[in-house]
Amino acid sequence: MKTVKISALVLAMAGVFATSANAQSAKVNPWEGAYGQVSVGYATVTPTINNGTARVPGLPVTANTTASNVNNLNTGVAVLALGYNFAVDKSWVVGLGASYAPGASSSATGQLNVNAPVNPALGPLSGRTLSSTVASYQMKNSYSITVNPGYAIDKDKLAYMMLGYAGTTVGLSSPVIAYNTVNLTGYTVGLGYKQMVTNSLYMLGEVKYASFGQTTASTTSSNGVAISQPVSANAAEVLIGVGYRF
């Protein structure tokens, strides 16, 4: 009787594995299904800071703000991503993916200047630089939601594109401006490649570019100057990582 029970258990387990194998082989495309991955790499951000305005206490007209000596932001990044690939046929998939880079980047600096307009009514202040401060900025909590068309070179290799929506938070501060944030949104595009290492684990490499539209950052300095500054940015990153294909 014990031998019969063991034989029945073995047969049942064999049936489960056979069913699982059949489910895997039933996939139209080997890259069809859900995945999760983590990547690390390098990013560079190029900010664009257009002329803005400032209300200076005691000044009867609106002053102008300009930025000078603005440095690009270069930083390491870590990115978490989840997604699902829908099979089109045995060679093509269309994926939906979401990525998130937690935490804050390193920082870069630029100079913020407040200038009086050219106006005879201002006397000796006309056209003068009223103040200048070195400000720093950083990116944090960047994310994207993308559509990822891909081509399965074979069951172990996938090349793909990424196109979608991106967002990030920019933190700004200076000796006279308390830390404040502004949210930027835009689009992202990229290329990627995945190579299976085992039946489920894969290595990946990605190159991505993001362009963020202009947003006005508004703050008040410690000496009472109310500043409104239009900001935007472009970013590029290179990533390598590891993922799990379910």
C-alpha positions in Angstrom: 0.0 0.0 0.0 2.9 2.4 0.8 4.4 1.7 -2.6 1.2 2.5 -4.3 0.9 5.9 -2.4 4.4 6.9 -3.3 3.8 5.9 -6.9 0.6 8.0 -7.0 2.5 11.0 -5.5 5.3 10.7 -8.1 2.7 10.6 -10.9 0.9 13.6 -9.5 4.2 15.6 -9.3 5.1 14.6 -12.8 1.7 15.8 -13.9 2.3 19.2 -12.3 5.7 19.6 -13.9 4.4 18.4 -17.3 1.5 20.9 -17.1 4.0 23.7 -16.2 6.3 22.7 -19.1 3.3 22.7 -21.5 2.2 26.1 -20.3 5.7 27.4 -21.0 5.9 25.8 -24.4 2.4 27.1 -25.2 3.7 30.7 -25.1 3.5 32.3 -28.5 6.8 34.2 -27.8 9.4 33.1 -25.2 9.6 36.7 -23.9 5.8 36.9 -23.3 4.8 37.6 -19.6 5.7 39.6 -16.6 9.2 40.7 -15.5 11.0 42.6 -12.8 14.5 44.1 -12.9 17.0 46.4 -11.1 19.6 48.5 -12.9 22.5 50.8 -12.0 24.3 53.3 -14.1 25.2 56.8 -14.9 23.1 59.9 -15.8 23.8 63.4 -17.0 21.3 66.2 -16.8 21.4 69.4 -18.8 19.2 72.2 -17.3 17.8 75.1 -19.1 17.0 78.2 -16.9 15.4 81.0 -18.8 15.1 84.6 -17.6 12.6 85.1 -14.8 11.2 87.8 -12.6 11.7 89.0 -9.0 9.8 91.3 -6.7 12.4 93.2 -4.6 11.2 95.0 -1.5 11.5 98.7 -1.9 12.0 98.5 -5.7 9.1 100.2 -7.5 9.3 97.9 -10.6 9.7 94.2 -11.2 13.3 93.1 -11.4 14.7 90.4 -13.8 16.5 87.2 -12.9 19.1 85.4 -14.9 21.2 82.3 -14.5 24.9 82.0 -15.3 27.7 79.4 -14.9 25.1 76.6 -14.7 26.8 73.2 -14.5 25.4 69.9 -15.8 24.5 67.4 -13.2 26.4 64.1 -13.4 25.4 61.3 -11.1 25.1 57.6 -10.4 21.6 56.1 -10.6 19.7 53.0 -9.4 16.4 52.1 -11.1 13.7 49.6 -10.3 11.4 48.4 -13.0 8.3 46.2 -13.6 6.5 45.3 -16.8 4.6 42.9 -18.9 5.3 41.8 -22.5 2.3 40.9 -24.7 3.1 38.6 -27.6 2.3 39.8 -31.1 3.7 36.7 -32.8 6.7 34.4 -32.2 9.2 37.2 -33.0 7.5 40.5 -31.7 6.3 41.6 -28.4 4.7 44.9 -27.1 5.6 45.6 -23.5 4.2 48.0 -20.9 6.8 49.1 -18.3 7.2 51.3 -15.3 10.4 52.4 -13.7 11.4 54.3 -10.6 14.7 55.8 -9.4 14.3 56.2 -5.6 16.2 58.8 -3.6 18.1 61.9 -4.7 21.0 62.4 -7.1 24.2 64.2 -6.4 24.0 68.0 -6.9 25.3 70.6 -9.3 25.6 74.4 -9.0 24.7 77.6 -10.9 24.6 81.3 -10.2 21.3 83.1 -9.8 21.3 86.9 -10.5 18.7 89.5 -9.7 19.0 92.5 -12.0 17.2 95.9 -12.0 15.7 96.8 -15.4 17.0 99.7 -17.4 14.7 102.4 -16.2 15.7 106.1 -15.7 13.3 106.3 -12.7 15.6 104.0 -10.8 18.5 106.4 -10.9 21.9 104.7 -10.2 20.1 101.3 -9.8 19.0 101.2 -13.4 20.4 98.1 -15.1 22.5 97.1 -12.0 22.9 93.6 -10.6 21.1 93.8 -7.2 22.2 90.4 -5.9 23.9 87.2 -6.9 24.0 83.9 -5.2 25.3 80.4 -6.0 22.4 77.9 -6.0 22.5 74.1 -6.1 20.1 71.7 -7.6 19.5 67.9 -7.7 17.0 65.4 -9.2 15.1 62.9 -7.1 12.3 60.4 -7.4 12.5 60.1 -11.2 10.0 57.7 -12.9 8.7 56.7 -16.3 5.8 54.8 -17.9 6.6 53.4 -21.3 5.4 51.3 -24.2 8.2 48.9 -25.2 8.0 47.2 -28.7 10.6 44.4 -28.8 12.0 41.8 -31.2 12.9 38.4 -29.9 16.2 37.5 -31.7 15.7 34.0 -30.2 14.4 32.6 -27.0 17.4 34.0 -25.1 17.8 37.4 -26.7 15.5 40.4 -26.8 16.1 43.9 -28.4 13.5 46.6 -27.6 12.6 50.3 -27.8 11.0 52.5 -25.1 8.7 55.4 -25.6 6.6 57.1 -23.0 6.0 59.6 -20.2 8.6 60.7 -17.7 8.7 62.8 -14.6 11.1 64.0 -11.9 11.4 66.3 -9.0 14.1 69.0 -8.9 15.3 70.3 -5.6 16.7 73.9 -5.5 18.5 75.8 -2.7 21.1 78.5 -2.0 22.4 80.4 1.0 19.5 82.8 0.8 16.8 80.4 -0.6 15.4 77.6 1.5 15.3 74.1 -0.1 12.2 73.9 -2.3 11.1 71.6 -5.1 9.5 71.8 -8.5 8.1 68.9 -10.6 9.1 68.4 -14.2 7.3 66.1 -16.7 8.0 65.2 -20.3 8.8 62.2 -22.6 11.4 59.5 -22.7 12.8 57.3 -25.5 15.4 54.6 -25.3 16.9 51.3 -26.6 17.6 48.1 -24.6 18.8 44.6 -24.9 18.2 41.5 -22.6 20.2 38.3 -22.6 19.0 35.2 -20.7 21.5 33.7 -18.2 19.3 31.0 -16.8 15.7 29.9 -17.6 14.5 32.9 -15.6 17.3 35.3 -14.9 18.6 37.8 -17.6 21.1 40.6 -17.9 20.2 43.9 -19.5 21.6 47.1 -20.9 19.7 50.3 -21.7 20.3 53.7 -23.1 17.6 56.3 -22.3 16.9 60.0 -23.1 14.3 62.2 -21.4 13.2 65.7 -22.3 11.3 67.6 -19.6 9.0 70.6 -20.4 9.3 74.0 -18.9 7.9 74.7 -15.4 8.1 77.9 -13.3 9.8 77.5 -10.0 8.6 80.1 -7.4 10.2 80.9 -4.1 10.9 83.7 -1.7 14.5 84.3 -0.4 15.4 85.0 3.2 15.6 88.8 2.4 12.1 88.9 1.0 12.7 88.7 -2.7 9.9 86.8 -4.5 11.5 84.9 -7.4 9.8 83.2 -10.4 12.2 81.2 -12.6 11.3 79.1 -15.6 13.2 75.8 -15.6 13.4 72.7 -17.9 15.9 70.0 -18.5 17.1 67.1 -20.7 18.6 63.9 -19.3 20.5 60.9 -20.6 21.4 57.7 -18.8 23.2 54.4 -19.4 22.1 51.4 -17.4 23.1 47.8 -16.8 21.2 45.4 -14.6 19.7 42.0 -13.9 16.1 40.9 -14.2 13.7 38.0 -13.6 11.4 36.7 -16.3 8.3 35.1 -14.9 
